[in-house]
Amino acid sequence: MCLYERAMHPYEVATTLRQRHKDDSVRLNYGSLYAVVGSLERRGLIAADGTAREGRLPERTVYSITDTGRVEAHDWLAELISQPVKEYPAFEAGLSFLPALPPDEALALLQERAVSLELSLAQARAATALVDERGLPRLLWVEAEYAIALREAELAFVRRLVADIAGGELGGIEWWRLVHSPDAPPSLPPPFVHQWPEIAYAVGPHATKESS
């Protein structure tokens, strides 16, 4: 996307992405940047546009985006913006297997996560306040605003879950405690086994052992 602005050499692209902290939002591997550039050139999405020299540094090939590349980038970005996709966040995966942890340990871990989220939010808010104060247009850091909104929503959820576990108000918590008690029977199906046997099989104590 840097080449939308102007022609650049790969090193300048990497520097620009670092300066704009795009690696906070996109998983970037700077070590493979030249390989990516080569792939884009072979596909006709970018093209060499001469060379440039900075100081005593050697000449570097400058690339510009082609018309085909503009169409490809537009279609890719339009899909990212318009179409929600299932992204399988790690925390959601952990929550799906929460019954495998003892309730007290799960509660402590969730409280630890809440503290981490609070610290992360404080840092993110301070960073966005700084760039806003320096006059950087909101358009150029709107992804940071989105990340803050996600963290705020997650923190609110974690706090509610912590309160429900600590207060014994989480549905199924009696079974959860019994499963992890020393006196638990060898097989203890969840209380809803008769209503949804396929779900009970997925989350029952036998499932947690087999899926490990």
Backbone as ProteinMPNN parsed JSONL, in Angstrom:
{"seq_chain_A": "MCLYERAMHPYEVATTLRQRHKDDSVRLNYGSLYAVVGSLERRGLIAADGTAREGRLPERTVYSITDTGRVEAHDWLAELISQPVKEYPAFEAGLSFLPALPPDEALALLQERAVSLELSLAQARAATALVDERGLPRLLWVEAEYAIALREAELAFVRRLVADIAGGELGGIEWWRLVHSPDAPPSLPPPFVHQWPEIAYAVGPHATKESS", "coords_chain_A": {"N_chain_A": [[0.823, -1.21, 0.0], [2.127, 1.146, 0.446], [3.185, 1.939, -1.975], [1.086, 3.089, -3.236], [1.213, 5.728, -2.549], [3.647, 6.769, -3.601], [6.438, 5.996, -5.767], [8.784, 3.681, -4.421], [11.766, 2.244, -2.952], [12.4, -1.104, -1.727], [13.621, -1.021, 0.879], [12.897, 1.5, 1.772], [10.149, 1.197, 1.889], [9.959, -0.648, 4.015], [11.019, 0.942, 6.097], [9.112, 2.997, 6.189], [6.814, 1.574, 6.979], [7.61, 0.751, 9.514], [7.953, 3.235, 10.812], [5.352, 4.1, 10.879], [4.239, 2.275, 12.518], [2.897, 0.014, 11.554], [3.261, -2.644, 11.936], [1.99, -3.196, 14.26], [-0.57, -3.735, 13.589], [-0.573, -5.385, 11.392], [0.764, -8.513, 10.524], [4.032, -8.565, 9.93], [6.893, -9.543, 8.105], [9.879, -8.485, 7.93], [12.24, -9.539, 7.013], [11.631, -11.058, 4.809], [10.927, -9.276, 2.903], [12.092, -8.507, 0.433], [11.739, -10.814, -1.034], [8.981, -10.863, -1.223], [8.572, -8.555, -2.716], [9.777, -9.371, -5.114], [8.012, -11.419, -5.848], [5.634, -9.958, -6.246], [6.43, -8.4, -8.397], [6.849, -10.329, -10.388], [4.256, -11.158, -10.769], [3.192, -9.016, -11.999], [2.147, -6.923, -10.549], [3.569, -4.867, -9.44], [6.189, -2.728, -10.709], [9.567, -2.24, -11.76], [10.995, 0.977, -11.46], [13.205, 2.515, -12.176], [16.238, 3.64, -10.474], [17.512, 4.623, -7.237], [19.587, 6.635, -5.11], [20.865, 7.121, -1.843], [22.833, 9.25, -0.172], [25.862, 7.73, 0.705], [25.032, 5.223, 0.314], [24.445, 2.197, -1.581], [23.002, 2.058, -4.916], [19.5, 1.602, -5.21], [16.789, -0.347, -6.416], [13.864, 1.183, -7.473], [10.379, 0.856, -7.05], [7.127, 0.933, -8.562], [3.539, 0.925, -8.34], [1.487, -1.006, -10.499], [-1.202, -0.693, -12.945], [-2.682, -3.046, -12.872], [-1.917, -3.901, -10.364], [-3.09, -1.93, -8.765], [-5.813, -2.484, -9.112], [-5.923, -5.073, -8.025], [-5.095, -4.568, -5.366], [-7.138, -2.857, -4.551], [-9.441, -4.532, -4.709], [-8.754, -6.509, -2.845], [-8.533, -5.002, -0.45], [-11.115, -3.926, -0.302], [-12.618, -6.202, 0.189], [-11.587, -6.949, 2.698], [-12.499, -4.82, 4.278], [-15.29, -4.86, 3.964], [-16.338, -7.458, 4.433], [-17.06, -9.453, 7.115], [-15.065, -11.914, 8.743], [-14.405, -15.172, 10.114], [-12.058, -15.254, 12.587], [-10.791, -16.735, 14.573], [-9.63, -16.056, 17.278], [-7.099, -16.423, 19.82], [-7.861, -16.209, 22.516], [-10.6, -16.735, 22.49], [-10.523, -19.4, 21.761], [-9.32, -20.443, 24.063], [-11.324, -19.909, 25.964], [-13.277, -21.656, 25.079], [-12.462, -24.076, 26.036], [-12.544, -23.77, 28.734], [-13.736, -25.223, 30.95], [-11.857, -27.25, 31.44], [-9.989, -26.284, 33.169], [-9.5, -25.859, 36.705], [-12.013, -24.114, 38.598], [-11.101, -22.069, 40.436], [-8.488, -21.603, 39.583], [-8.959, -20.773, 36.955], [-10.341, -18.422, 37.49], [-8.322, -16.86, 38.716], [-6.527, -16.626, 36.577], [-8.056, -15.227, 34.713], [-8.396, -12.842, 36.092], [-5.756, -12.007, 36.064], [-5.481, -11.6, 33.328], [-7.22, -9.448, 33.0], [-5.842, -7.39, 34.32], [-3.604, -7.182, 32.638], [-4.868, -6.326, 30.305], [-5.829, -3.845, 31.148], [-3.426, -2.433, 31.523], [-2.433, -2.519, 28.911], [-4.415, -1.066, 27.579], [-4.111, 1.445, 28.777], [-1.583, 2.192, 27.824], [-2.087, 2.204, 25.054], [-4.067, 4.179, 24.828], [-2.638, 6.404, 25.695], [-0.732, 6.561, 23.663], [-2.32, 7.088, 21.368], [-3.436, 9.495, 22.141], [-1.174, 11.06, 22.096], [-0.392, 11.07, 19.35], [-2.616, 12.291, 18.305], [-2.484, 14.758, 19.539], [-0.24, 15.759, 18.323], [-1.156, 16.313, 15.862], [-1.524, 14.392, 13.877], [-3.498, 13.146, 11.313], [-6.636, 11.592, 11.975], [-7.39, 9.599, 10.217], [-5.061, 8.212, 9.619], [-4.455, 6.712, 11.835], [-6.627, 5.206, 12.531], [-6.91, 2.49, 12.804], [-5.692, 1.938, 15.221], [-7.49, 3.057, 16.967], [-9.616, 1.33, 16.59], [-8.454, -1.03, 17.614], [-8.262, -0.324, 20.296], [-10.974, -0.132, 20.95], [-11.703, -2.83, 20.713], [-10.146, -3.964, 22.773], [-11.284, -2.68, 24.976], [-13.874, -3.741, 24.925], [-13.264, -6.433, 25.335], [-12.094, -6.319, 27.883], [-14.285, -5.485, 29.416], [-15.917, -7.721, 29.119], [-14.318, -9.737, 30.32], [-14.195, -8.799, 32.931], [-16.905, -9.05, 33.685], [-17.19, -11.821, 33.49], [-15.35, -12.685, 35.419], [-16.61, -11.647, 37.716], [-18.977, -13.137, 37.688], [-18.029, -15.762, 38.037], [-16.665, -15.532, 40.505], [-18.799, -14.806, 42.125], [-20.364, -17.04, 42.018], [-22.355, -17.181, 40.104], [-22.269, -18.037, 37.518], [-23.697, -19.94, 35.015], [-23.828, -23.427, 35.369], [-21.704, -23.656, 37.074], [-21.684, -25.15, 39.423], [-21.499, -27.824, 38.587], [-19.051, -27.595, 37.306], [-17.301, -27.078, 39.451], [-17.601, -29.458, 40.85], [-16.595, -31.354, 39.069], [-13.858, -30.89, 39.247], [-13.293, -31.465, 41.845], [-11.85, -33.393, 44.568], [-13.499, -35.529, 45.174], [-14.889, -36.183, 42.91], [-16.85, -38.191, 40.722], [-15.784, -40.856, 38.43], [-16.93, -40.448, 35.888], [-18.743, -37.746, 34.877], [-21.272, -36.441, 33.474], [-22.244, -33.328, 31.914], [-24.877, -31.146, 33.2], [-26.779, -30.768, 31.194], [-26.958, -32.957, 29.569], [-29.042, -34.574, 28.634], [-30.596, -32.891, 27.124], [-28.922, -31.804, 25.07], [-27.077, -33.923, 23.836], [-24.914, -34.107, 22.023], [-23.482, -31.754, 22.414], [-22.838, -32.021, 25.072], [-21.094, -34.154, 24.927], [-18.979, -32.925, 23.672], [-17.993, -31.071, 25.539], [-17.728, -32.403, 27.896], [-16.074, -34.086, 30.73], [-14.734, -36.359, 29.792], [-14.205, -35.595, 27.194], [-12.381, -33.498, 27.446], [-10.129, -34.832, 28.301], [-9.573, -36.553, 26.193], [-9.24, -34.781, 24.056], [-6.949, -33.515, 24.728]], "CA_chain_A": [[0.0, 0.0, 0.0], [3.013, 2.32, 0.418], [3.408, 2.344, -3.354], [-0.037, 3.934, -3.633], [1.609, 7.111, -2.318], [4.685, 7.124, -4.566], [7.389, 4.919, -5.998], [9.745, 3.512, -3.332], [12.55, 1.017, -2.964], [11.937, -1.961, -0.63], [14.085, -0.567, 2.189], [12.073, 2.656, 2.148], [8.847, 0.646, 2.276], [10.111, -1.193, 5.361], [11.189, 2.067, 7.021], [7.824, 3.683, 6.306], [5.915, 0.728, 7.768], [8.067, 0.81, 10.91], [7.678, 4.56, 11.347], [3.911, 4.217, 11.089], [3.859, 1.204, 13.446], [1.925, -0.864, 10.92], [3.432, -3.998, 12.444], [1.049, -3.382, 15.363], [-1.848, -4.134, 13.022], [-0.369, -6.383, 10.345], [1.916, -9.37, 10.791], [5.021, -8.27, 8.894], [8.199, -10.199, 8.188], [10.745, -7.614, 7.152], [13.3, -10.326, 6.409], [11.192, -11.624, 3.532], [10.352, -8.192, 2.104], [12.59, -8.535, -0.949], [11.095, -11.955, -1.692], [7.616, -10.432, -1.525], [8.677, -7.614, -3.832], [10.033, -10.169, -6.313], [6.771, -12.107, -6.212], [4.704, -8.966, -6.78], [6.902, -7.989, -9.719], [6.593, -11.426, -11.336], [2.81, -11.207, -11.033], [2.803, -7.814, -12.719], [1.428, -6.007, -9.662], [4.46, -3.717, -9.318], [7.199, -2.738, -11.766], [10.754, -1.433, -11.494], [10.794, 2.333, -11.978], [14.481, 3.197, -12.064], [17.03, 3.43, -9.264], [17.71, 5.81, -6.394], [20.73, 6.535, -4.209], [20.8, 8.024, -0.699], [24.154, 9.413, 0.416], [26.878, 6.782, 0.262], [24.426, 3.908, 0.167], [24.394, 1.743, -2.983], [21.75, 2.311, -5.617], [18.427, 0.636, -4.957], [15.725, -0.323, -7.411], [12.607, 1.802, -7.024], [9.226, 0.185, -7.657], [5.829, 1.622, -8.535], [2.419, 0.008, -8.503], [0.927, -1.024, -11.849], [-2.67, -0.616, -12.987], [-3.169, -4.343, -12.383], [-1.702, -3.907, -8.92], [-4.106, -1.072, -8.139], [-7.084, -3.227, -9.104], [-5.776, -6.172, -7.069], [-5.071, -4.002, -4.018], [-8.484, -2.34, -4.262], [-10.361, -5.646, -4.459], [-8.348, -7.147, -1.589], [-8.874, -4.129, 0.663], [-12.569, -3.812, -0.244], [-13.123, -7.409, 0.851], [-11.218, -6.869, 4.113], [-13.324, -3.822, 4.966], [-16.734, -5.095, 3.86], [-16.783, -8.806, 4.76], [-16.57, -10.05, 8.364], [-14.611, -13.294, 8.616], [-14.094, -15.844, 11.364], [-10.614, -15.112, 12.728], [-10.291, -17.681, 15.571], [-8.681, -15.491, 18.249], [-6.608, -17.399, 20.795], [-8.63, -16.126, 23.761], [-11.86, -17.443, 22.269], [-10.201, -20.827, 21.822], [-9.125, -20.777, 25.466], [-12.625, -19.917, 26.646], [-14.056, -22.817, 24.666], [-12.018, -25.211, 26.848], [-12.429, -23.279, 30.112], [-14.037, -26.233, 31.979], [-10.717, -28.12, 31.722], [-9.253, -25.681, 34.281], [-10.267, -25.704, 37.955], [-12.618, -22.772, 38.66], [-10.277, -21.08, 41.144], [-7.352, -21.254, 38.725], [-9.504, -19.994, 35.842], [-10.644, -17.09, 38.019], [-7.056, -16.138, 38.894], [-5.973, -16.334, 35.254], [-8.88, -14.171, 34.115], [-8.037, -11.602, 36.787], [-4.446, -11.627, 35.527], [-5.715, -11.054, 31.981], [-7.838, -8.133, 33.152], [-4.774, -6.438, 34.647], [-2.822, -6.988, 31.415], [-5.676, -5.519, 29.396], [-5.856, -2.473, 31.669], [-2.128, -1.826, 31.208], [-2.366, -2.357, 27.462], [-5.307, 0.031, 27.223], [-3.509, 2.702, 29.221], [-0.516, 2.51, 26.882], [-2.66, 2.509, 23.746], [-4.736, 5.486, 24.917], [-1.592, 7.431, 25.765], [-0.117, 6.68, 22.335], [-3.247, 7.757, 20.451], [-3.552, 10.89, 22.574], [0.036, 11.748, 21.659], [-0.425, 11.318, 17.9], [-3.681, 13.256, 18.069], [-1.966, 16.052, 19.987], [0.753, 16.217, 17.342], [-1.845, 16.69, 14.644], [-1.611, 13.349, 12.858], [-4.913, 12.943, 10.987], [-7.235, 10.37, 12.511], [-7.417, 8.614, 9.146], [-3.815, 7.454, 9.578], [-4.325, 5.836, 12.993], [-7.949, 4.712, 12.899], [-6.807, 1.081, 13.213], [-5.372, 1.936, 16.653], [-8.764, 3.333, 17.634], [-10.365, 0.065, 16.539], [-7.822, -1.958, 18.549], [-8.656, 0.096, 21.644], [-12.376, -0.521, 21.138], [-11.722, -4.274, 20.943], [-9.617, -4.233, 24.109], [-12.284, -2.227, 25.95], [-14.954, -4.731, 24.937], [-12.749, -7.657, 25.957], [-11.93, -6.072, 29.314], [-15.621, -5.489, 30.025], [-16.368, -9.121, 29.16], [-13.526, -10.472, 31.313], [-14.633, -8.358, 34.266], [-18.202, -9.665, 33.968], [-16.975, -13.248, 33.707], [-14.708, -12.796, 36.734], [-17.629, -11.406, 38.739], [-19.924, -14.257, 37.7], [-17.37, -16.928, 38.635], [-16.415, -15.244, 41.919], [-20.069, -14.774, 42.838], [-21.085, -18.308, 41.862], [-23.54, -16.949, 39.286], [-22.07, -18.556, 36.167], [-24.468, -21.148, 34.799], [-23.032, -24.643, 35.289], [-20.513, -23.602, 37.923], [-21.711, -26.237, 40.41], [-20.923, -28.992, 37.903], [-17.64, -27.284, 37.056], [-16.573, -27.278, 40.708], [-17.647, -30.871, 41.205], [-15.694, -32.073, 38.16], [-12.474, -30.714, 39.691], [-13.158, -31.767, 43.27], [-11.232, -34.71, 44.809], [-14.529, -36.563, 45.305], [-15.655, -36.279, 41.67], [-16.947, -39.54, 40.163], [-14.979, -41.014, 37.211], [-17.627, -39.864, 34.742], [-19.759, -36.811, 35.358], [-21.771, -35.667, 32.323], [-22.81, -32.019, 32.238], [-26.298, -31.224, 33.56], [-27.669, -30.66, 30.04], [-26.662, -34.089, 28.693], [-30.261, -35.118, 28.023], [-31.12, -31.937, 26.153], [-28.022, -31.673, 23.92], [-26.011, -34.906, 24.07], [-23.716, -33.878, 21.203], [-22.721, -30.693, 23.061], [-22.319, -32.585, 26.309], [-19.916, -34.951, 24.596], [-17.894, -32.035, 23.285], [-17.43, -30.32, 26.66], [-17.684, -33.225, 29.104], [-14.741, -34.372, 31.233], [-14.085, -37.332, 28.918], [-13.744, -34.88, 25.995], [-11.188, -32.712, 27.754], [-8.988, -35.742, 28.397], [-9.256, -37.091, 24.864], [-8.796, -33.718, 23.154], [-5.592, -33.106, 25.086]], "C_chain_A": [[0.864, 1.271, 0.0], [3.189, 2.838, -1.002], [2.217, 3.098, -3.93], [0.357, 5.409, -3.527], [2.606, 7.585, -3.364], [5.59, 5.917, -4.748], [8.412, 4.883, -4.861], [10.609, 2.292, -3.611], [12.175, 0.205, -1.726], [12.372, -1.499, 0.759], [13.259, 0.615, 2.687], [10.676, 2.216, 2.56], [8.909, 0.128, 3.709], [10.229, -0.084, 6.4], [9.873, 2.79, 7.252], [6.861, 2.889, 7.176], [6.303, 0.752, 9.243], [7.707, 2.155, 11.544], [6.196, 4.731, 11.669], [3.349, 3.109, 11.985], [2.793, 0.284, 12.845], [2.08, -2.313, 11.373], [2.624, -4.235, 13.714], [-0.28, -3.942, 14.862], [-1.736, -5.264, 12.013], [0.858, -7.203, 10.686], [2.904, -9.215, 9.64], [6.313, -9.021, 9.171], [9.157, -9.409, 7.305], [11.853, -8.395, 6.456], [12.926, -10.896, 5.05], [10.652, -10.555, 2.582], [10.804, -8.248, 0.646], [11.991, -9.706, -1.723], [9.672, -11.6, -2.089], [7.615, -9.483, -2.717], [8.903, -8.369, -5.141], [8.786, -10.887, -6.792], [5.763, -11.145, -6.832], [5.108, -8.522, -8.181], [6.613, -9.076, -10.757], [5.12, -11.521, -11.705], [2.312, -9.962, -11.751], [2.057, -6.801, -11.875], [2.251, -4.752, -9.358], [5.503, -3.825, -10.43], [8.362, -1.851, -11.355], [10.606, -0.086, -12.192], [12.078, 3.135, -11.822], [15.2, 2.863, -10.773], [17.164, 4.745, -8.504], [18.892, 5.562, -5.479], [20.566, 7.56, -3.092], [22.186, 8.09, -0.074], [25.156, 8.448, -0.181], [26.321, 5.375, 0.085], [24.409, 3.495, -1.298], [23.038, 2.069, -3.61], [20.743, 1.198, -5.313], [17.36, 0.786, -6.036], [14.455, 0.238, -6.79], [11.46, 1.152, -7.784], [7.994, 1.083, -7.571], [4.735, 0.597, -8.774], [1.874, 0.116, -9.925], [-0.592, -0.88, -11.787], [-3.281, -1.92, -12.491], [-3.03, -4.426, -10.87], [-2.715, -3.057, -8.188], [-5.45, -1.789, -8.051], [-7.041, -4.337, -8.059], [-5.822, -5.651, -5.631], [-6.449, -3.485, -3.615], [-9.434, -3.471, -3.905], [-10.052, -6.335, -3.131], [-8.779, -6.313, -0.38], [-10.388, -3.989, 0.817], [-13.172, -5.02, 0.459], [-12.808, -7.392, 2.342], [-12.156, -5.94, 4.886], [-14.785, -4.235, 5.017], [-17.203, -6.435, 4.408], [-16.217, -9.288, 6.092], [-16.153, -11.5, 8.12], [-14.348, -13.86, 10.006], [-12.584, -15.882, 11.523], [-9.998, -16.02, 13.791], [-9.261, -17.071, 16.52], [-8.33, -16.513, 19.318], [-7.432, -17.381, 22.081], [-9.965, -16.86, 23.631], [-11.643, -18.954, 22.327], [-10.014, -21.267, 23.267], [-10.431, -20.851, 26.232], [-13.43, -21.162, 26.297], [-13.68, -24.069, 25.46], [-11.876, -24.829, 28.321], [-12.743, -24.345, 31.162], [-12.876, -27.166, 32.296], [-9.846, -27.567, 32.841], [-10.11, -25.699, 35.54], [-10.807, -24.283, 38.053], [-11.746, -21.722, 39.328], [-9.08, -20.648, 40.293], [-7.822, -20.4, 37.548], [-9.795, -18.562, 36.294], [-9.369, -16.266, 38.161], [-6.457, -15.743, 37.547], [-6.754, -15.229, 34.561], [-8.597, -12.821, 34.784], [-6.683, -11.082, 36.309], [-4.605, -11.014, 34.134], [-6.316, -9.658, 32.063], [-6.791, -7.067, 33.457], [-3.935, -6.136, 33.407], [-3.564, -6.117, 30.416], [-5.726, -4.062, 29.853], [-4.551, -1.744, 31.343], [-2.003, -1.555, 29.712], [-3.23, -1.193, 26.991], [-4.713, 1.383, 27.611], [-2.416, 3.142, 28.252], [-1.071, 2.929, 25.53], [-3.347, 3.871, 23.748], [-3.72, 6.616, 24.963], [-0.959, 7.652, 24.396], [-1.034, 7.411, 21.368], [-3.451, 9.219, 20.843], [-2.347, 11.694, 22.086], [-0.009, 12.063, 20.164], [-1.527, 12.322, 17.547], [-3.209, 14.667, 18.424], [-0.975, 16.639, 18.982], [0.142, 16.487, 15.973], [-1.877, 15.646, 13.546], [-3.08, 13.071, 12.564], [-5.429, 11.591, 11.479], [-7.257, 9.248, 11.483], [-6.207, 7.689, 9.191], [-3.596, 6.591, 10.813], [-5.666, 5.273, 13.455], [-7.907, 3.248, 13.317], [-6.447, 0.964, 14.69], [-6.624, 2.202, 17.476], [-9.625, 2.068, 17.686], [-9.791, -0.937, 17.544], [-8.182, -1.609, 19.99], [-10.09, -0.317, 21.929], [-12.495, -2.016, 21.409], [-11.227, -4.616, 22.346], [-10.615, -3.807, 25.186], [-13.418, -3.232, 26.065], [-14.49, -6.013, 25.619], [-12.598, -7.481, 27.463], [-13.276, -6.085, 30.025], [-16.145, -6.912, 30.151], [-15.639, -9.89, 30.25], [-13.949, -10.075, 32.723], [-15.975, -8.978, 34.644], [-18.04, -11.152, 34.271], [-16.324, -13.502, 35.055], [-15.741, -12.636, 37.844], [-18.599, -12.571, 38.835], [-19.312, -15.507, 38.315], [-17.175, -16.713, 40.131], [-17.704, -15.266, 42.732], [-20.882, -16.04, 42.713], [-22.313, -18.193, 40.984], [-23.395, -17.455, 37.847], [-22.832, -19.864, 36.012], [-23.57, -22.362, 34.622], [-21.851, -24.686, 36.232], [-20.497, -24.701, 38.984], [-21.098, -27.506, 39.824], [-19.428, -28.804, 37.69], [-16.806, -27.538, 38.316], [-16.495, -28.751, 41.061], [-16.685, -31.692, 40.346], [-14.26, -32.031, 38.668], [-12.273, -30.968, 41.183], [-12.54, -33.153, 43.454], [-12.252, -35.836, 44.831], [-15.344, -36.753, 44.024], [-15.7, -37.724, 41.185], [-16.145, -39.636, 38.87], [-15.61, -40.386, 35.972], [-18.762, -39.007, 35.255], [-20.253, -35.971, 34.196], [-22.321, -34.316, 32.774], [-24.313, -32.13, 32.499], [-27.244, -31.168, 32.371], [-27.511, -31.844, 29.088], [-27.897, -34.63, 27.99], [-30.822, -34.182, 26.97], [-30.256, -31.885, 24.892], [-26.864, -32.653, 24.086], [-24.757, -34.653, 23.247], [-22.849, -32.784, 21.791], [-22.102, -31.225, 24.348], [-21.072, -33.407, 26.043], [-18.713, -34.057, 24.304], [-17.228, -31.372, 24.474], [-17.313, -31.136, 27.929], [-16.272, -33.553, 29.52], [-13.998, -35.395, 30.381], [-13.511, -36.642, 27.688], [-12.458, -34.12, 26.283], [-9.956, -33.603, 27.841], [-8.56, -36.221, 27.021], [-8.695, -36.014, 23.951], [-7.41, -33.225, 23.5], [-4.583, -33.993, 24.393]], "O_chain_A": [[0.399, 2.34, -0.394], [3.328, 4.043, -1.211], [2.325, 3.688, -5.006], [-0.102, 6.239, -4.311], [2.446, 8.658, -3.946], [5.523, 4.948, -3.992], [8.855, 5.931, -4.391], [10.241, 1.419, -4.397], [11.674, 0.777, -0.758], [11.594, -1.573, 1.71], [12.958, 0.717, 3.876], [10.084, 2.792, 3.473], [8.032, 0.42, 4.522], [9.612, -0.157, 7.462], [9.554, 3.157, 8.383], [6.167, 3.46, 8.017], [5.438, 0.771, 10.118], [7.217, 2.207, 12.672], [5.835, 5.426, 12.619], [2.138, 3.015, 12.185], [1.893, -0.17, 13.55], [1.161, -3.119, 11.222], [2.574, -5.363, 14.204], [-1.028, -4.552, 15.626], [-2.69, -6.013, 11.802], [1.882, -6.654, 11.093], [2.654, -9.669, 8.524], [6.764, -9.122, 10.312], [9.238, -9.631, 6.097], [12.356, -7.962, 5.419], [13.799, -11.185, 4.232], [10.003, -10.872, 1.585], [9.999, -8.06, -0.267], [11.763, -9.605, -2.928], [9.206, -11.986, -3.16], [6.774, -9.586, -3.609], [8.293, -8.045, -6.16], [8.526, -10.96, -7.993], [5.114, -11.474, -7.825], [4.259, -8.296, -9.044], [6.183, -8.778, -11.872], [4.776, -11.916, -12.819], [1.128, -9.868, -12.076], [1.401, -5.91, -12.415], [1.692, -3.699, -9.053], [5.677, -4.89, -11.022], [8.173, -0.835, -10.686], [10.162, -0.002, -13.337], [12.051, 4.288, -11.392], [14.829, 1.928, -10.063], [16.958, 5.827, -9.054], [19.174, 4.422, -5.112], [20.185, 8.705, -3.333], [22.665, 7.105, 0.488], [25.296, 8.348, -1.4], [27.055, 4.447, -0.255], [24.365, 4.357, -2.176], [22.059, 2.322, -2.908], [21.097, 0.026, -5.179], [17.069, 1.888, -6.503], [14.032, -0.186, -5.715], [11.544, 0.924, -8.991], [7.841, 1.877, -6.643], [4.979, -0.468, -9.341], [1.808, 1.209, -10.486], [-1.189, -0.938, -10.712], [-4.282, -1.907, -11.774], [-3.905, -4.949, -10.18], [-3.159, -3.423, -7.1], [-6.139, -1.708, -7.034], [-7.994, -4.527, -7.302], [-6.505, -6.222, -4.78], [-6.873, -3.655, -2.472], [-10.156, -3.386, -2.911], [-10.959, -6.7, -2.384], [-9.319, -6.844, 0.59], [-10.894, -3.94, 1.939], [-14.121, -4.887, 1.231], [-13.646, -7.77, 3.161], [-12.555, -6.244, 6.01], [-15.458, -3.985, 6.017], [-18.359, -6.552, 4.814], [-15.011, -9.513, 6.196], [-16.815, -12.225, 7.376], [-14.1, -13.116, 10.955], [-11.891, -16.472, 10.694], [-8.772, -16.068, 13.899], [-8.121, -17.533, 16.558], [-9.148, -17.359, 19.681], [-7.673, -18.434, 22.672], [-10.402, -17.529, 24.568], [-12.466, -19.691, 22.869], [-10.486, -22.334, 23.661], [-10.628, -21.746, 27.054], [-14.184, -21.667, 27.129], [-14.468, -25.01, 25.554], [-11.163, -25.498, 29.07], [-12.072, -24.377, 32.194], [-12.901, -27.824, 33.337], [-9.041, -28.304, 33.41], [-11.331, -25.567, 35.452], [-10.135, -23.34, 37.636], [-11.658, -20.595, 38.839], [-8.706, -19.475, 40.283], [-7.168, -19.422, 37.184], [-9.526, -17.607, 35.564], [-9.34, -15.099, 37.77], [-5.935, -14.638, 37.402], [-6.164, -14.381, 33.891], [-8.562, -11.786, 34.118], [-6.484, -9.875, 36.166], [-3.943, -10.03, 33.802], [-5.956, -8.781, 31.278], [-6.849, -5.964, 32.913], [-3.593, -4.982, 33.149], [-2.963, -5.269, 29.756], [-5.672, -3.149, 29.028], [-4.567, -0.582, 30.937], [-1.527, -0.498, 29.298], [-2.831, -0.427, 26.114], [-4.807, 2.35, 26.855], [-2.329, 4.318, 27.899], [-0.592, 3.888, 24.925], [-3.228, 4.631, 22.787], [-3.917, 7.662, 24.345], [-0.68, 8.788, 24.01], [-0.573, 8.272, 20.619], [-3.619, 10.079, 19.979], [-2.478, 12.859, 21.711], [0.296, 13.183, 19.753], [-1.387, 13.104, 16.607], [-3.49, 15.633, 17.714], [-0.886, 17.855, 18.815], [0.85, 16.85, 15.034], [-2.217, 15.958, 12.405], [-3.839, 12.786, 13.49], [-4.73, 10.581, 11.402], [-7.152, 8.075, 11.841], [-6.311, 6.514, 8.84], [-2.645, 5.809, 10.848], [-5.827, 4.908, 14.62], [-8.755, 2.798, 14.088], [-6.845, 0.003, 15.348], [-6.797, 1.637, 18.555], [-10.273, 1.78, 18.693], [-10.543, -1.615, 18.244], [-8.386, -2.501, 20.814], [-10.395, -0.796, 23.021], [-13.299, -2.431, 22.244], [-11.813, -5.455, 23.028], [-10.772, -4.496, 26.194], [-13.874, -3.54, 27.167], [-15.237, -6.612, 26.393], [-12.931, -8.381, 28.233], [-13.395, -6.636, 31.119], [-16.745, -7.272, 31.164], [-16.265, -10.617, 31.022], [-14.047, -10.926, 33.607], [-16.169, -9.387, 35.789], [-18.667, -11.679, 35.19], [-16.705, -14.435, 35.761], [-15.746, -13.405, 38.805], [-19.002, -12.957, 39.933], [-19.992, -16.239, 39.035], [-17.477, -17.596, 40.934], [-17.708, -15.691, 43.887], [-21.987, -16.115, 43.251], [-23.226, -19.012, 41.093], [-24.319, -17.308, 37.047], [-22.635, -20.795, 36.792], [-22.647, -22.333, 33.809], [-21.072, -25.638, 36.207], [-19.426, -25.14, 39.403], [-20.289, -28.176, 40.466], [-18.64, -29.733, 37.87], [-15.735, -28.141, 38.248], [-15.46, -29.238, 41.514], [-16.039, -32.616, 40.84], [-13.525, -33.01, 38.543], [-11.195, -30.71, 41.718], [-12.69, -34.008, 42.581], [-11.911, -36.983, 44.538], [-16.381, -37.415, 44.048], [-14.683, -38.416, 41.233], [-15.849, -38.608, 38.261], [-14.908, -39.855, 35.112], [-19.636, -39.481, 35.98], [-19.715, -34.892, 33.947], [-22.808, -34.185, 33.897], [-24.95, -33.092, 32.071], [-28.421, -31.494, 32.524], [-27.889, -31.748, 27.92], [-27.802, -35.101, 26.857], [-31.459, -34.633, 26.018], [-30.777, -31.918, 23.777], [-25.764, -32.235, 24.447], [-23.651, -34.943, 23.703], [-21.624, -32.848, 21.694], [-20.958, -30.902, 24.668], [-20.114, -33.374, 26.815], [-17.578, -34.39, 24.644], [-16.023, -31.125, 24.442], [-16.846, -30.624, 28.946], [-15.342, -33.327, 28.747], [-12.776, -35.322, 30.25], [-12.461, -37.041, 27.185], [-11.547, -34.1, 25.455], [-8.857, -33.175, 27.491], [-7.372, -36.292, 26.709], [-7.788, -36.277, 23.162], [-6.753, -32.588, 22.676], [-3.378, -33.809, 24.566]]}, "name": "protein", "num_of_chains": 1, "seq": "MCLYERAMHPYEVATTLRQRHKDDSVRLNYGSLYAVVGSLERRGLIAADGTAREGRLPERTVYSITDTGRVEAHDWLAELISQPVKEYPAFEAGLSFLPALPPDEALALLQERAVSLELSLAQARAATALVDERGLPRLLWVEAEYAIALREAELAFVRRLVADIAGGELGGIEWWRLVHSPDAPPSLPPPFVHQWPEIAYAVGPHATKESS"}
